C-alpha cells in the first residue's frame, strides 16, 4: 500500500505550474474458487494495478482538463501517463464550470 502512496505523491510532486494534478493508484487482488461436487476444483487469484492522472490547467474562463490511465505501475508507464494527461489538458477546451480555487479577500463579519 505504501508503494501506491509513494507513486501518487511522486506524480503530484511532478505537477508544474500553471497546472494542478490529481492521481489515483490502485492495486487489487481477486480470489476465485470453483467448487465441483462439494470439493474445491479450482482455486485461483488474479491481481491488477494501475495509475490514473487528472491534470487541470488554469485558463481565462475556466480550466482545461486532461486525464490518462495506465494498467501498469512501472516507471516508464507512470511518466507516460503524466505526459499524456498534460498533453490532453493542453488540447482540451476550457470548461467554465471547472476552475482552480483562488484565494479571495473575504473576511467573516464581526457581530456587534
N, C-alpha and C positions, 0 to 999 in steps of 0.2 A: 504494500500500500504506500509506503514512503517513497518508492521509486516513482509511482504515478504522481504524487505530490511534487517531487523534485522536478519532474518533466514539466508539469503545469507551471510551476514557478519560474523555470528557466525560459519558457515561452513568454510569460508575462514580462520578465526582465528584458527580453529582446525587443519588446514593442518600442518603437521610436515615435517621437512627436512628428506630426500632429495626430497620430492615431492612438487608440487605446485597444487593448486586446483582451479577450476572454478565452480561456482554454478549458477544454473538457477532456479528461482522460478516463479511460475505463479498462478494467480487466474483469473478465467473468469466466466462471467455470460451471459447466452444466453436466451433472451426472445423469446417466441413463441406465435404467435397469429393465431388462426384458425377461419376464417370467414365462415359463412353459411347464405346464402340468405340476404346478406347485413348487417348482425348483427355479433357481436363477439360471437362465440360459445364457444371458449375455449381460455383462456389466462394463460400462464404458464411461468415459468422461471427455468432454470437449471444452477447450478453452479458447478465448479470443481476447484481443486487446486492441486499443486504438486511441487516436488522439483527434480532437476537433478544435478548430480555432475560429473565432469570430472577431473581425477587426472593424473598428469604427473610425472613419476619417472625418474629422470635423469640417464642415463646409459652411458656406454663407447662409443657406436657407435650410439646413438640416445636416444629417450625417450620411456618408456613403458607407454601406455595409458590405463586407466580403466574408465569406465563410469557406472553409475547406476541411476535409476529413481524410484520414488515412487509417487503414486497418493494421498498422504496424507501429511499434514504439522504437524502432531503430533510429539512430541519429540522422541518417540521410532523409528518412521519411518525415521526421519532425521538422527539419529545415525546409523541406519541400512544402509541407502543409502551411507553415508560416509565410513563406514566399507567395504561395498561391492565394492565400487569404488576403494578403496585402494587394496583390495584383487584382483580385476580384473586387476589392473595395475601390481601387483606383478607377476601374471602368464602370462602376455602378452609378446610377443616377442618385442625386441627393434625395433623401426622404425627409420631408418636413416634420414627420411625426417621430423621428428618431434623432436624438441630439445628445451630445456630451453635456454633462452637468457643468454649469458655470456658477462661480460664486456671485452672490449679489450683495447689495448694501443693506439688505433687510435687517431690521433690528426689532426685537419684541417691544410692544408698548408697555410703558410703565403705568401701573394702576395708581390712581390718585387717592 
